[in-house]
Structure formats: C-alpha cells, structure tokens
C-alpha cells in the first residue's frame, strides 16, 4: 500500500522512516556512488528532508519501506534551482502548480509493482493538489521505463555523457497513463484514492460528503 507522509510526521512511523533512509543510503551512496551524506544511523538525508516535504512511500510486508519519492513545491528551495541551474540555462522553474520530485528510491528487494505504485502516488498528488507538472533531475537511461508507464518527460536540458549523464525534465500524469499504471501496480483506482484520503485523515465517506457540500 501507499502512504503519504509529511516530513514533520515521519517520527510517527519509525520503522518506515528508518528503513526508507537506510534504503536511500544503500541506493544512492553504495550502489550509485553519488556524493551524498550518511549519518551515524546509516540514514541518507539532505537539507531538503528538513523542509517538511511530502513523501510517497510504498509500504512493504512487515511495515518496511518498499520504495519512495519526495515532493516539494517549487515556490521554495528546490534541488533543481539550487544545484542544477545550468541544466535550465539559469531559468527558474517556479510555480504553485509545479512541484519538484526527488529521491526516487527502491528497496533492494522491492517487487516489480512498486515503481508503478510510486507513479500512481505521484498521479494522486498531481490530481488532488491540482498541479500541472512535476520537475526533477533524472537519469536519461530511465526514459524507457517512463515510456512503458505512459510518462514522457519534457526534457529541459541534459549534461554529461554515458552513465554520468543527467537531465532535468517536466512530467504530467495524463489520463491515458492511469489504466496501465493501475494495472502494473495491481491496484484499483478506488483503492488508490482511499490510500490517499486515509493518509490525510479522510475516509472515503467523509471525502465524498465534503465533495457534495462543495
């Protein structure tokens, strides 16, 4: 299942929190050899984890991290603005309708449906927060995976060659991408909506009543 958790609330889910940050260390430091910081607890964190981001986390069996992504509005500090302005020719990507997506991470033993599940979570955020796009730094080798999931990034800029190449792109979750993503995640749309609503303290019945009143 998916959980949507703000950074300030992560301490309410210590097992999920700890396994997420440790899996991030395993992926970004040990496997990808990125220049990231890992603390004495084995957690990979950066300055953006202290900015109360919204995390989408796939909860695996036993209540541990199966995969995750991190989201921040672009009207505040973001990784693209602060560290990769050369990829956008110095143009600031800043809008209340665009959020940055970073730290896409999969647990070492994650199942095949987790990637699609995380894309599903991003789609729920886009729809429920009325966003138009996500922006993020990505590995161009991932573009094949994006296409399989029905997501085609609008590439703004790239740098480097081969395995060292990186890019910045804009994504949107079009309606045509939902059926395939739901199928690959093994989740119904009703179940996906319920996961989102329950994460923010709403049951389906409460949310439906609010919609009727509005």
KAGIBEL-V278043 format. One line per field, one symbol per residue. ss: DSSP state (H for helix, E for strand, L for the rest). psi: psi as a letter, one per 30 degrees, with the letter a starting at -180 (. if undefined). A space follows every 50 residues. Layout:
ss->???
psi->???
//
This chain:
ss->LEEEEEHHHHHHHHHHHHHHHHHHHHHHHHHLLLLLLELLLLLELLHHHH LLLEEEEEEELLLEEEEEEEEEELLLLLHHHHHLHHHHLLLLLLLLLEEE EEEEEELLLLLLLHHHHHHHHHHHHHHHLLLLEEEEEELHHHHHHHHHLL LLLEEEEEELLHHHLEEEEEELLLHHHHHHHHHHHLLLHHHHHHHHHHHL LLLHHHHHHHHHHL
psi->lkkjklefgeffieeeeeeeeeeeeeeeeeefhlilkkaffgkjlafffg ghlkkkkkjlkgglkflllkkkkffakleeeefhfffghfkkjjkffklk klhjkklegklffeeeeeeeeeeeeeefghlelkklkljfffeeeeeegg kjkjkellkllbffkllklklljleffeeeeeeefhkleeeeeeeeeffg gkleeeeeeeeee.
//
